[in-house]
Amino acid sequence: MSNHRIVIVGGGAGGLELATLLGDRLGRKHKADVLLIDANLTHLWKPRLHEVAAGALNADVDELSYAGHAKRHWFRFALGRMSGLDRARREIVLAPHIDGNETILPERRIGYDTLVIAIGSNTNDFGTPGARDNCIFLDRRSAAEHFHRTFLNEYLKAGTHNPPAEKHCNIAIIGAGATGVELAAELNHSAHELTEYGFDQIRPENVTITILEASDRVLPVLSPKASEAIRQQLEKLNIRVLTGEMVTQITEDGLHTKSGKFVPASLKVWSAGIKAPEFLKDIDGLETNRINQLVVKRNMQTTRDDNIFAFGDCAQCPRQDASTPVPPRAQSAHQQALLLAKSLQNRLAGKPLLDFVYRDKGSLISLSKSGSVGNIMGNLSKDFTFEGKVARFMYITLYRMHQFTLHGFFRTLLLIMRDRLARRAGPKLKLH
Ligand SMILES: Cc1cc2nc3c(=O)[nH]c(=O)nc-3n(C[C@H](O)[C@H](O)[C@H](O)COP(=O)(O)OP(=O)(O)OC[C@H]3O[C@@H](n4cnc5c(N)ncnc54)[C@H](O)[C@@H]3O)c2cc1C
């Protein structure tokens, strides 16, 4: 191995793609030592978390082992959660890895020549009273799995009292962005499917799902036309949508809004905003913004240290043609990973870094089996609204593109076939 050490922290939608590309291009030819560090042993593509929460996806089947993937792609993997940075010594600090009461790995320091931080984001509850204690934040696999277990438990608990007609499950979702809307649709679908597998203690029509949104329409990032199409579809699914309702307090029993409404709910999911992990705030003198994102230049280099790059949700990257930064989305992380791979190759060869140009491909929202809606950005800033099977196909394409970057054409094809076979062979939902 060459001595140049590229350390990538965070193997998510962006970081894992970057490690794979750099491993294939530099690690394989011994031009650099590429090391990926992640706080978990396996990767799960974050935009699928709502499917895990609703039981539509079994994370154990879809997860990817970092160690196995690293071996195939000429990079190394280390388990660890970054907790600090020592720029003077070019080292990152990894917190001790603790399992139960046992310290599996002590605090460690890892040296780098080039550091890339791609550790994503967490949910931002904007300090809303009661949110942290009473809501599930759908920002990691463990939270999605916890939600799924809690959802199934509602059925199991209901089985012990009252006849089915009297049993209700109230779910409130705060935030009508992609996560909230997609989760609501998946849960609605699960509520109908579960009865087929003996979870009939609560009738589907007694599962009340309410989405609360502070702005005046669902999915404000979409065009008004697409946004309206989604609202109508949600209503068809009997999902209550309350727009213009700011949640001010959350208790064990439900949510209070600014206008004075109370929405009762036993299950509450907060999906209304993001922020980068707390420890990044001003980390060793690097510039950060009010939501802890590392401020980077268009080439994704941090503004105060040329050896440190950041991208994806944890970075504020300027957009070429707009006053707003690159949005925190999987498509941004994917595009940035592709460019940064080329750029870091250039850097090693003594060539200039490349500036990131964000291409908004539009947004597609999956409404579970009821279809998908969204808009695709066309030329001349015109956008085209798609619905139904075409939109569903394009929605799935974003995930397949991620798999394609990680595995190449033939393995992605095999994975598509595996998914189809699994769907035919097993139950449609995860039931445990
Ligand atoms: C339910 C849901 C649905 C979504 N749907 C869409 C969608 O349809 N389209 C879209 O474009 N975007 C969607 N998004 C947003 C998208 O998931 C994110 O924008 C994208 O995953 C960001 O990629 P990333 O690489 O920056 O971070 P992530 O994919 O979040 O990866 C971060 C990685 O860093 C690791 N990590 C975190 N902290 C540390 C640490 N301290 N040390 C080491 N490792 C660490 C994590 O384990 C993780 O592997 C959705 C998000 C959610 C939650």
The ligand as a MOL file (V3000), in Angstrom:
LIG
                    3D

  0  0  0     0  0            999 V3000
M  V30 BEGIN CTAB
M  V30 COUNTS 53 58 0 0 0
M  V30 BEGIN ATOM
M  V30 1 C -37.1260 7.5410 5.9860 0
M  V30 2 C -36.2970 8.3780 5.0310 0
M  V30 3 C -36.6590 8.4410 3.6920 0
M  V30 4 C -35.8840 9.1910 2.7970 0
M  V30 5 N -36.2390 9.1940 1.4710 0
M  V30 6 C -35.4500 9.8530 0.5910 0
M  V30 7 C -35.7810 9.8240 -0.8010 0
M  V30 8 O -36.7790 9.2260 -1.2130 0
M  V30 9 N -34.9530 10.4840 -1.6660 0
M  V30 10 C -33.8350 11.1280 -1.2370 0
M  V30 11 O -33.1220 11.7100 -2.0690 0
M  V30 12 N -33.4890 11.1730 0.0700 0
M  V30 13 C -34.2760 10.5480 0.9980 0
M  V30 14 N -33.9500 10.5850 2.3330 0
M  V30 15 C -32.7410 11.3270 2.7500 0
M  V30 16 C -31.5010 10.4640 2.5620 0
M  V30 17 O -31.6600 9.2510 3.2560 0
M  V30 18 C -30.2560 11.1800 3.0720 0
M  V30 19 O -30.1880 12.4510 2.4700 0
M  V30 20 C -28.9960 10.3870 2.7040 0
M  V30 21 O -29.0310 9.1100 3.2960 0
M  V30 22 C -27.7440 11.1430 3.1620 0
M  V30 23 O -26.6240 10.3690 2.8570 0
M  V30 24 P -25.3080 10.5000 3.7380 0
M  V30 25 O -24.2910 9.5910 3.1070 0
M  V30 26 O -24.9640 11.9160 3.9500 0
M  V30 27 O -25.7050 9.9410 5.1750 0
M  V30 28 P -26.3370 8.5570 5.6130 0
M  V30 29 O -26.8590 7.8010 4.4640 0
M  V30 30 O -27.2490 8.8750 6.7440 0
M  V30 31 O -25.0770 7.7700 6.1960 0
M  V30 32 C -24.3640 8.1890 7.3250 0
M  V30 33 C -23.5010 7.0390 7.8090 0
M  V30 34 O -22.6210 7.5200 8.8120 0
M  V30 35 C -22.5930 6.6320 9.9130 0
M  V30 36 N -22.2720 7.4330 11.0970 0
M  V30 37 C -23.0410 8.3730 11.6930 0
M  V30 38 N -22.3670 8.9580 12.7050 0
M  V30 39 C -21.1450 8.3860 12.7270 0
M  V30 40 C -19.9810 8.5870 13.5260 0
M  V30 41 N -19.9340 9.5090 14.4990 0
M  V30 42 N -18.8780 7.8290 13.2750 0
M  V30 43 C -18.9020 6.8840 12.3020 0
M  V30 44 N -19.9750 6.6760 11.5040 0
M  V30 45 C -21.0710 7.4200 11.7080 0
M  V30 46 C -23.9790 6.0060 9.9320 0
M  V30 47 O -23.9610 4.7350 10.5790 0
M  V30 48 C -24.3020 5.8960 8.4370 0
M  V30 49 O -23.8650 4.6720 7.9140 0
M  V30 50 C -34.7180 9.8740 3.2640 0
M  V30 51 C -34.3770 9.8210 4.6130 0
M  V30 52 C -35.1510 9.0830 5.5050 0
M  V30 53 C -34.7490 9.0270 6.9670 0
M  V30 END ATOM
M  V30 BEGIN BOND
M  V30 1 1 1 2
M  V30 2 1 2 3
M  V30 3 2 2 52
M  V30 4 2 3 4
M  V30 5 1 4 5
M  V30 6 1 4 50
M  V30 7 2 5 6
M  V30 8 1 6 7
M  V30 9 1 6 13
M  V30 10 2 7 8
M  V30 11 1 7 9
M  V30 12 1 9 10
M  V30 13 2 10 11
M  V30 14 1 10 12
M  V30 15 2 12 13
M  V30 16 1 13 14
M  V30 17 1 14 15
M  V30 18 1 14 50
M  V30 19 1 15 16
M  V30 20 1 16 17
M  V30 21 1 16 18
M  V30 22 1 18 19
M  V30 23 1 18 20
M  V30 24 1 20 21
M  V30 25 1 20 22
M  V30 26 1 22 23
M  V30 27 1 23 24
M  V30 28 2 24 25
M  V30 29 1 24 26
M  V30 30 1 24 27
M  V30 31 1 27 28
M  V30 32 2 28 29
M  V30 33 1 28 30
M  V30 34 1 28 31
M  V30 35 1 31 32
M  V30 36 1 32 33
M  V30 37 1 33 34
M  V30 38 1 33 48
M  V30 39 1 34 35
M  V30 40 1 35 36
M  V30 41 1 35 46
M  V30 42 1 36 37
M  V30 43 1 36 45
M  V30 44 2 37 38
M  V30 45 1 38 39
M  V30 46 1 39 40
M  V30 47 2 39 45
M  V30 48 1 40 41
M  V30 49 2 40 42
M  V30 50 1 42 43
M  V30 51 2 43 44
M  V30 52 1 44 45
M  V30 53 1 46 47
M  V30 54 1 46 48
M  V30 55 1 48 49
M  V30 56 2 50 51
M  V30 57 1 51 52
M  V30 58 1 52 53
M  V30 END BOND
M  V30 END CTAB
M  END
